[in-house]
């Protein structure tokens, strides 16, 4: 990491000095934002695709007359206006207005898995959703390969993301959990590196969730199933793979919410700048004292 | 410090929300732009090439056992072709039905169901994957398409097999609502590509495409044309329907539905 003292900031020697460190390599920043674009398009077009058959199953097969483990729908059997519902296992929740039943562009209620403002395109168009999804799926895979190749070549993966044994000690992990719960963020020298939870989370997303999305996605392709039969077996069948695809996507959404919340709490301008220009400001005690 | 940061945070949150909304609206606009559609569609040929490269001609779709069969095999798409011609064939139990094989062939054929049943047969228990997302496992029996095509003897210029169907799926003013589908010769000569006349040990029901439907196991359900009346060998697909090689491909879906 290169560092340059903030010029123009004439700080009295007693106060902490602000130091700009070069935190993110160009390839990391570039692949981060391409990944952001890809995941966004994949998510919203994925919800469009899900809406074509808003139910999830476990096993090799699953259709209308088979038991589903998750379902979005509208119940029109009761008296009065229809009710949108989400069902997980045997628990059903009234989700009118958002899931199962929501307003369309003309303002009327329509039966629809996810609402128009969460799907790409907003209107119901499975064919268009698939076009977006598969184009950005290719871009997403290419981008991830560039990131991993660069990360192996420049050492980013093992140097910045792999936690040290010391960081993995229960005491250090518990301390980090406590720090996160108290929203206490590392300052000074400690902010030069990712903390243990951060490393484990990033590794989990990059090493588990993103590959799981690709593999379960491929397992849903009948062409790929003929090429790699073990892939669909690995997930316990095509419908299981579809369900895992949905769960992994939900976990990525959860990650994005926490990730953005953490960036906002830790100092949005500094964090955002570091992911755009690479420069991250840390406060350090004056070494000459 | 915090007093200064709060509006800044709120500003960032609001801009993020505004940006999100603008992006979604922008994507809607992009979805309607033909240049964008063309760029997005370029992924299809990449998928096709890669799958053909990895799978080659003969990678087989998984075959299951009787224990894996779906209790109910969902009927989708057309469930009863309209028109007097089909009604008459159905009433006669398809005794008068003939499968015509023509186009770029040296030896055009007219085959009855009886003729087809006398040819070598193949039985396969496979998973049917609908583009909507559901799957069903069924036991299909029929004639490998390769055997029919060998009898018809393809001309060297033949590149695609087009399946003309009895059902009109959409009342389109330009007459393009007739269901049809097409596949390349790699899939046409694939060992699991059959002209099926039975499902789960019974003759095909009307809902499942009686008397004959295509099974092309490495692709999605809409490629598996039902109510096949005529097979045409051709060197180009732009002469049919709206030119994209199938009823659903004409309506924006991939012609190569291996994904």
Boltz contact constraints between the chains, C-beta under 6 A:
constraints:
  - contact:
      token1: [A, 52]
      token2: [B, 132]
      max_distance: 6.0
  - contact:
      token1: [A, 52]
      token2: [B, 133]
      max_distance: 6.0
  - contact:
      token1: [A, 53]
      token2: [B, 132]
      max_distance: 6.0
  - contact:
      token1: [A, 53]
      token2: [B, 133]
      max_distance: 6.0
  - contact:
      token1: [A, 53]
      token2: [B, 134]
      max_distance: 6.0
  - contact:
      token1: [A, 61]
      token2: [B, 70]
      max_distance: 6.0
  - contact:
      token1: [A, 61]
      token2: [B, 135]
      max_distance: 6.0
  - contact:
      token1: [A, 61]
      token2: [B, 136]
      max_distance: 6.0
  - contact:
      token1: [A, 61]
      token2: [B, 137]
      max_distance: 6.0
  - contact:
      token1: [A, 62]
      token2: [B, 134]
      max_distance: 6.0
  - contact:
      token1: [A, 63]
      token2: [B, 74]
      max_distance: 6.0
  - contact:
      token1: [A, 63]
      token2: [B, 134]
      max_distance: 6.0
  - contact:
      token1: [A, 63]
      token2: [B, 136]
      max_distance: 6.0
  - contact:
      token1: [A, 64]
      token2: [B, 74]
      max_distance: 6.0
  - contact:
      token1: [A, 65]
      token2: [B, 72]
      max_distance: 6.0
  - contact:
      token1: [A, 120]
      token2: [B, 27]
      max_distance: 6.0
  - contact:
      token1: [A, 121]
      token2: [B, 28]
      max_distance: 6.0
  - contact:
      token1: [A, 121]
      token2: [B, 31]
      max_distance: 6.0
  - contact:
      token1: [A, 122]
      token2: [B, 28]
      max_distance: 6.0
  - contact:
      token1: [A, 127]
      token2: [B, 252]
      max_distance: 6.0
  - contact:
      token1: [A, 127]
      token2: [B, 253]
      max_distance: 6.0
  - contact:
      token1: [A, 128]
      token2: [B, 31]
      max_distance: 6.0
  - contact:
      token1: [A, 131]
      token2: [B, 40]
      max_distance: 6.0
  - contact:
      token1: [A, 131]
      token2: [B, 41]
      max_distance: 6.0
  - contact:
      token1: [A, 134]
      token2: [B, 43]
      max_distance: 6.0
  - contact:
      token1: [A, 135]
      token2: [B, 40]
      max_distance: 6.0
  - contact:
      token1: [A, 135]
      token2: [B, 43]
      max_distance: 6.0
  - contact:
      token1: [A, 138]
      token2: [B, 43]
      max_distance: 6.0
  - contact:
      token1: [A, 221]
      token2: [B, 259]
      max_distance: 6.0
  - contact:
      token1: [A, 222]
      token2: [B, 129]
      max_distance: 6.0
  - contact:
      token1: [A, 222]
      token2: [B, 218]
      max_distance: 6.0
  - contact:
      token1: [A, 222]
      token2: [B, 219]
      max_distance: 6.0
  - contact:
      token1: [A, 223]
      token2: [B, 51]
      max_distance: 6.0
  - contact:
      token1: [A, 223]
      token2: [B, 218]
      max_distance: 6.0
  - contact:
      token1: [A, 223]
      token2: [B, 258]
      max_distance: 6.0
  - contact:
      token1: [A, 226]
      token2: [B, 55]
      max_distance: 6.0
  - contact:
      token1: [A, 226]
      token2: [B, 59]
      max_distance: 6.0
  - contact:
      token1: [A, 226]
      token2: [B, 60]
      max_distance: 6.0
  - contact:
      token1: [A, 226]
      token2: [B, 61]
      max_distance: 6.0
  - contact:
      token1: [A, 226]
      token2: [B, 218]
      max_distance: 6.0
  - contact:
      token1: [A, 227]
      token2: [B, 54]
      max_distance: 6.0
  - contact:
      token1: [A, 227]
      token2: [B, 55]
      max_distance: 6.0
  - contact:
      token1: [A, 227]
      token2: [B, 59]
      max_distance: 6.0
  - contact:
      token1: [A, 229]
      token2: [B, 62]
      max_distance: 6.0
  - contact:
      token1: [A, 238]
      token2: [B, 135]
      max_distance: 6.0
  - contact:
      token1: [A, 239]
      token2: [B, 135]
      max_distance: 6.0
  - contact:
      token1: [A, 268]
      token2: [B, 12]
      max_distance: 6.0
